[in-house]
Amino acid sequence: MLNAQELEGDSTVPIAGLGCRALTRHRDSRGDLTEVYRNEWKLADTHPVQWNIVHSVANTLRGVHLHGRHRDSLTVVDGEMLLGLQDLRPESETSGTALLLTISAARPAMVTIPVGVAHGFYFPEPAMHLYGVDIAFDGSDEFGCRWNDEGLAIEWPCSDPILSGRDQTAGTLTEMVHAAGFSE
């Protein structure tokens, strides 16, 4: 498992196009301020048009999801997230690579997930994360599979997470890849 901050500026990022940027927290006697996004950072050349805040209770797993058109940019503002990823882009030099990445409010980082990279979010403790998408959400670009499909090769540290109704009934990785128009 890697920490997101360890990947910033690293030319050996395990998944092509995955953007990682450490965020700087500025503290004083009143508290702190953390910049989470600037256009000039050009995180994986994405420009979010919609931002969302999500609160999760401990042992929640959101996903695994895949997008065929939009990229996600996310950071954790309270607690910790384990971000599971697998590159499903057949043309990518890192196709098939799986990764479990830690993103923590204690060590803030912005991560950008490219189109065609499956992702799920596990929260071992109560958490809040902020995420942006570069195409406004309409549901037509949302595909999902079972979080524990063996083909994902993501080593989640849980066996019975809290799931949404949609994630409880999600199909296989193969079905998701086919529905999204990707080929294995």
Beta strands, then each sheet from edge to edge (+ up, - down):
strand 1: 2-3
strand 2: 19-22
strand 3: 25-28
strand 4: 31-34
strand 5: 50-56
strand 6: 60-66
strand 7: 72-78
strand 8: 80-87
strand 9: 98-104
strand 10: 109-113
strand 11: 117-123
strand 12: 127-133
strand 13: 143-144
sheet 1: 1+ 9+ 8- 11+ 6- 13+
sheet 2: 2+ 10- 7+ 12- 5+
sheet 3: 3+ 4-
end
